[in-house]
Amino acid sequence: MTTRSNFNLTGCGTAIITPFRADESIDEAALRRLIEFQIEGGVDFLVACGTTGESVTLSESEQTRIVALTVEAAAGRVPVVAGAGGYNTREVIEKIHRYQQLGVEAILSVTPYYNKPTQEGLFLHFHAIAEASQLPIILYNVPGRTGCNLEPATVARLSQHPRICAIKEASGNISQIAELTALVDPAFAIFSGDDGLILPVAALGGVGVISVASNIIPREVSELTRLSVNGEVTSARELNRRLIPLFKAMFIESNPIPVKAALAMIGMIEEVYRLPMCPLGEANRRRLQIALQEAGIQTVVAVAA
């Protein structure tokens, strides 16, 4: 059973999107191509069926298939993390039990959304998950999407469990992340959940990022993460300055709408969503195209005049 002593995920992990065909079925060939693109781009691990992967619109069998396919396509070249979170603790545990059989390295578990548990409820939820799991757990805090903030003191309590090994911190609150680093053991891994905060989170002791933008630019985000974590600040600042406009463009509408639109623009996938996600608005589409062009990314769709 894995514990923190042998949890070694660091660097750039891609929160990989789920490509669909025009009929909204899973495009397995496109997913395989995207996985190869990530590995060739130098990412350190992949996250399948996270929230960027539209997991809440996937059936149980579809989720299991995507995780299994990702493990198969990665073929041991990079670790695979599976997303398993939600507002029903029992269902999350059942999902983790399914994923444990598929060869994943860890579980990324987002805080319960909608039912807004107290901090004690959050502690009990994640503690129950960790007790039931044979895999290490990466907590995922994204209060802007869940309406629920996992506070540093609660994370510190949870970090005492040997299978709660890390957190993806996407609160966007640098003060909160700084407080967290002061409360947890240095062996507890902190990943930035925001591409635009890779450098400052690394400066506070973070070990990497779980990235949206690396779907599009895996090599660049991997390099920025490496420079940041290794303390090569001058080079990291220069690269970060160049990438910030594209990082911002990835969130001009709700994730994963812009990143899937961008992947379609570069010919990697068809631009298909499942409701309630819908295509990017035309004004924002043009903004995204320009951001890609300015980042030196060649698109198969011409930028309108």
N, C-alpha and C positions, 0 to 999 in steps of 0.2 A: 504494500500500500504506500503510495507516494506521500511524502510529507515535505515540509519546507526545506529540510536538509538536502534534498535532491531536486528541488524546483529550480530550474536554471533558465527559464525564459527571460530574454532581454531583447532590446533592439526594436526593430520595426515589425509590427504585426499588422497585416491587412485585414480589416473587417470587410470581407469579400461580399460583393453584391450577389444577388440571385438573378441570373438572366432568364427571361421568359421568351417563348416564341409568340407569334401573333395571336395564337389561341390561348395564351396565358399558361401553357404547360411549361415545365422546366426545360430550358435549352441546355441539355447536358454537354453537347459539343462546345458551346460557347463557354460554359463554365470550365471545361478542361483547358480551353485556350487561355482563359483568364488566369487560371492557376499557373500554367506554364509561363505566362507573361510576368507574373509575380515572382516566381522562383528565378527566372532569368534576370529579373531586375534586382535580385539580391535581398529580398525581404527575409526576415528571420523566422517568421511563423505566419500561419494563416488562421483566421477566425471564421468558421462556417456557421451560418444560421444565427448570426448576431442580429441586432435590430437593423443594421444597414442591409442585411440580407432579407429584409421584409419577412422575418420569421413569423410574425403574428398573423400573416395572411397565408401561411403554408400549413397544410394538413400534417398530422403526426407522421404519416408515411412519407410525405415529401421531405420533411425535416430530416428524418432518418436517412433517406436516400441521399440528400445533399451532403450530409456529414460523411456518410460512407464513401461517396464518390470523391469528396475532397481528400480523404485519407488515401484512397486508392491512387488518385492522380498525383498527390504529393510524393507517394512512394518512398517515404522515409527521408526525403531530401530536406524537408523542413517539418517541424512539428505542426500539428493541427489542434486548435482549440475549438470546442463546440459551445455555442450559445445555448444556455438553458436557464431562463429566468421567467418571472411572471408573478401574478398576484395570488396564485393558489399553490401553497407550499407543497402539498401532496403531489400535484401534477408535475411540479418542477423536479421533485425527487424521482418520480417515475421516468421522466425524460432523461435524467442523469443515468439511471440504471440502464436505459436502452443504449445511451452513447458509450458507456463503459465497455461495451462489447465490440466497439468499432475501431479501437486503436487510437483514440484521441489522447492528447497529453494532459489536457486540463479542461475545466469548465469555466466559461465566463457567464456570470449570473447577474442580470440587472435587478435593481431594487424593484419591489412590487409597485406597480402603477395603479392608479385610480383609487384603490382602497386606502391609501395614505396611512400606513401603520405608524405607530409611535416609534421612538428610538428603541424602546424595549421590544416592541413587535418585530422591528428589523433585526435586532440581535437574535431573537429566538428563531426567526425565519432562516437566517443564514446559518445559525448554529445547527439547526435541524438538518439543513442541506448538507453541511460538512460532515455531520455524524453519519449520514446515510450514504455518503460518497466514498468511493475508493480512489477518486482523482482529486488533485489539488483544485481549489476554488479560487477564481479571480473575481472579486467583488466588482460591480459596475455601478458607479454613481453618476447619474445624469439627470439632476432634478428638473432641468428645463423641459425634459420630455416626460418625466414620471410624476412630477408634482410632489416629490418625496426626496429629501436630502439626507444622505447617510453622513452623519456628523463625525468629525475626527475622533471624539471620545468613544463613539460606538465602534468605529473601525478599529481603534486601539484594543477594545475589549475582544472583538472578533479575531484580531490578529494573534491572540493567544492560542487559538485552536491550531493544531499542527497541520491541518489541511486547508486552512484559509491563508493563502500564500502571497496574495497580491491584490491590488485594486487598479481598475481603470477609472481615473478621476476626471470626469467631464463636467464638473460644476462650473468651470471657467473662473473659479475664485482662487486666485493665487494665495491670498491670505489664508484661506482654508487649507490649501495644500501645504503651505509652510507650517501651519499648526500641526497637520497630520504627520509631517516628517519628524517633528519634535516629539511626537507621542509614541511612534511605533519603532520597533527594533530595526536597525539598518538592513537586516536580512529580509524584511517584508518589502516586496517589490511594488513600486509605484510607477504606473504607466500613465502618461498623458492621454486623455481622451479627446484632446483637441489638437489638430495639426499645428495651429498657430501658437501653441504653448509648449511645443517640444523643447525649445531651448530653455525657457525659464523653469520648467518642471525639472529638466535635467540638472540645472544649476542648484536646485533644492535637494537633489539626490535621487531624482527619478531615473529609472533604468531603460526607458524607451517610450514607445507610443503604440496605441492600437488605432490605426489610421483609416480614414475615409479616402483622403487624397491619393494614397499609395495605390488605390485601384487604377488610377490614371498614370501616376508618375512614381512607380515603385523604386526606381533607382535613386531618384532625387530625394525622396522622403527617407529612404534607407541611409543615404549619405548624410543628410541633415541630422538624423538620429545618432549616427555614429560619431559625428563631429561634436554634437552637443554632449553626449554621455561621456566622451573622452576628454572633455574640457578644452577642445580646440575652438575657443570662443570666437576669435576673429573670423575664421573661416565659416563657422556656423552662422554668425551674424550676417555675413555676406550672402550666403545661400538662403537663409531665412528671409532676408529682405526681398530677394528675387521671387520667392515662392508665395509670400503672403497674399498677393492679389488673387492667386489661384486658390489658395486655402479659403479665402473669403468667398470666392465664387461658388465653392462647393456647398455653401449654405445660404445662397440667395433665395432658395425655397427649401421646404422641408426635406431633410435627408431621408431616402437616397435619391430624390428626384434629380438634383443637378448632377450627381456623379454618374447616374445611369444615362442621363442625356449626354454627358461628356464622353462616356464610353461608346455610345452610339455614334457620336460625331467623329470619333477616330476609327470607327469601323469594327469595334470589338464585339458589339452585341446589337440586337434590335432594341429600340427604345419602347419597351412594353412594361407596364406596371399593373398591379392588381389594386383595385379600389379598396380603400379610399385614396391611395396614391394616384396621381394623374399627371399627364405630361406637363413639362415646363412651360410657363407662359411665354409669349413671343418676345416681349421686351427683355425678360431675363434670359431667354435663349440667346439673344444677340449679345448680351453682356457676357454670358458664359463663353460664347464663341470667341469674342475678343480677348477674354482672359486666357483662353487656351493658346490663341495666336501669339499673344504677347509673351507667353511662357515658352514659346518656340515649339509648340506641339502642333504637328500637322494634322489637319482635320480632313475628312472626306466630304464635308459640307462647307460650301463657300460662305464666308462672312458677308452679310448683307452690307451694302453701301450706306 
